């Protein structure tokens, strides 16, 4: 929850870029179902696939709509992250010392 969300109790209303990863291959038609997000499928040598949906969503309600569509489809969600518009992570990974 962001500090502005905590203070007002309301959802964000400004556009945010998200990267959502699921453990299966989704087709290009998911771009429409995911409100115009870019769909990228990555296939592994072991026969498995992952799909990454990335793009800007106007608000939290739009994010929940995409997540609900994935849930209804039965897709296994691996990761949801807010990213910079260029796709770089907002949170840098840390390593154990």
C-alpha positions in Angstrom: 0.0 0.0 0.0 1.4 3.4 -0.9 1.6 6.2 1.6 -1.1 8.1 -0.3 -3.4 5.1 -0.2 -2.9 4.7 3.5 -3.6 8.4 4.1 -6.8 8.6 2.0 -8.0 5.1 2.1 -8.6 5.3 -1.7 -7.1 3.4 -4.6 -4.5 5.1 -6.8 -5.9 7.0 -9.8 -2.7 7.7 -11.8 -1.5 5.3 -14.5 1.1 2.8 -13.4 3.2 0.3 -15.4 3.0 -3.3 -14.3 4.7 -6.6 -15.3 2.6 -9.7 -14.6 4.1 -13.1 -15.1 2.0 -16.3 -15.4 3.2 -20.0 -15.7 1.7 -20.8 -19.1 1.6 -19.6 -22.7 -1.2 -17.1 -23.4 -2.1 -16.0 -26.9 -2.0 -12.5 -28.4 -5.8 -12.2 -27.7 -4.8 -11.6 -24.1 -3.6 -8.1 -25.1 -7.3 -7.1 -25.4 -8.3 -8.9 -22.2 -5.4 -7.3 -20.4 -6.3 -3.8 -21.4 -3.7 -3.4 -24.1 -0.7 -4.8 -22.2 2.0 -6.3 -24.3 2.0 -10.1 -24.3 5.4 -11.9 -24.5 5.6 -15.7 -24.3 8.9 -17.3 -23.2 9.3 -21.1 -23.8 11.9 -23.1 -21.9 13.9 -26.0 -23.1 12.0 -28.3 -20.7 8.7 -27.7 -22.6 7.3 -25.2 -20.1 6.2 -21.6 -20.9 5.8 -18.3 -19.1 3.9 -15.3 -20.3 4.7 -11.8 -19.3 2.1 -9.1 -19.6 3.5 -5.6 -19.4 2.0 -2.2 -19.8 0.4 0.9 -18.2 -2.9 0.5 -16.4 -4.9 3.6 -15.5 -5.8 2.6 -11.9 -6.1 -0.2 -9.4 -9.5 -1.2 -10.7 -7.9 -2.0 -14.1 -5.2 -4.1 -12.4 -7.8 -6.0 -10.5 -9.7 -6.6 -13.8 -6.6 -8.1 -15.4 -5.9 -10.3 -12.4 -9.6 -11.4 -12.3 -9.4 -12.4 -16.0 -6.3 -14.4 -15.4 -7.8 -16.1 -12.3 -11.0 -16.9 -14.3 -8.8 -18.4 -17.0 -7.1 -20.6 -14.4 -3.6 -19.1 -15.1 -1.1 -19.7 -12.3 0.2 -16.3 -11.3 3.9 -16.1 -10.6 4.6 -12.4 -10.1 3.0 -9.0 -10.2 5.3 -6.0 -10.0 5.1 -2.3 -10.5 7.9 -1.2 -12.9 9.3 1.9 -14.5 7.8 2.6 -17.9 11.0 1.2 -19.6 10.4 -2.1 -17.7 13.2 -1.7 -15.2 12.4 -2.8 -11.6 11.5 -0.2 -9.0 13.0 -2.4 -6.3 16.5 -3.6 -6.7 17.2 -7.1 -5.6 19.5 -7.6 -2.7 22.0 -10.4 -2.2 22.7 -12.2 1.1 26.2 -11.5 2.6 
